[in-house]
């Protein structure tokens, strides 16, 4: 077999220079995403591309507050991404709840549920700040410290415990079956 | 025997590299049209390396893996039949219908893989892609008929040679009409904007590509690069005169010159596709089917009738 460790610097360079973003706009930060992609702060210079499919995404931008209902989708999307995957949390809401610090319906620490590699403070952060965060994550990929995906694998019990504490045991099945009674009622009415 | 294998390998290498450069050119030119800087030209190569170096991979069964390989293989086979200047290995057999057929096979391979993934978006994209494939057949068929009628042969190589004495195909009115129809069809074959209904980013979440991640997507990128090269090469061969350069004494110089001439023609074909793609919004699938069965069909059929007269 070929020893692929020899090519690791090349792979790291490619990973650094072609981060594909999964277009998952949570909260107000969704507004700050289009200016990053368009002609003023053109992110495609760094080879980044917004991508609607989680299967081919590398970088997951959490752009704003996260409600438990969204967090279920975020966890499922995060687990769908193939392995070297990085999470960047935008703004102060994923960091500590932000202005929703006393809301019953917003997540205070995103890092308890999925591993975050880079936080950007601000409400909302300017596109320059987001680009600074992207530069930071590129450096971290280069020296191998952006290891959120490794931490998620190694400490899966911790993350799963936190997720189950919030949503209750078996939330994936419950979420998938949620609409079945409603659909059955609809069919009976017709 | 060994020489043929070596030649095939070199053609493949050249086509892959130039195809990746074409993908980079598409992204840069689109960015410049939007007043952006755009990625470096080697960006698709980096994307492919990254996708191939993913540490985890998903698969949905045998057909899911096979469809991708099938698409790549069909594209490579199509490339081998198209005359590339003076070098090509199967050009004696490269007739128009075969190449046109082989250039559409990759879409079927992608469809196999997408349908077997069980993702509803992929299924939806596959249906749209098959309808597009059905819609482009009619103008494509008429354009091929016009060419065959005009030159009296189906062989691509003989058509290239005939154009050396008779002038480019697009200088004759019937073939100009066929070329216009074929160029509209190319837009759908590239998956560029007015007819990118099967991929439709933002509308149905990448269509058939939605489940491909990691190595599957990496192989699809390579396939897309070779397909871009093969389709532009086929167009420049049958309509823009190909390239048979005999000006220099040494055969190597002749080969390099003909490759350069072909490259310029291919980039010209590509640029038209990019400019149209950057300024037109997407059709819905019923509009696209109706469009293909109306205007390009009328144009190509007129060309075929004129060629037969």
Interface residues (C-beta under 8 A of the other chain):
Chain A: X4 X7 X10 X11 X13 X14 X15 X17 X18 X20 X38 X39 X42 X44 X45 X46 X47 X51 X52 X53 X54 X55 X56 X58 X81 X82 X83 X84
Chain B: X27 X31 X34 X35 X36 X37 X38 X39 X40 X43 X46 X47 X49 X50 X51 X53 X54 X55 X56 X57 X58 X201 X202 X205 X206 X209 X210 X211 X212 X213 X214 X217
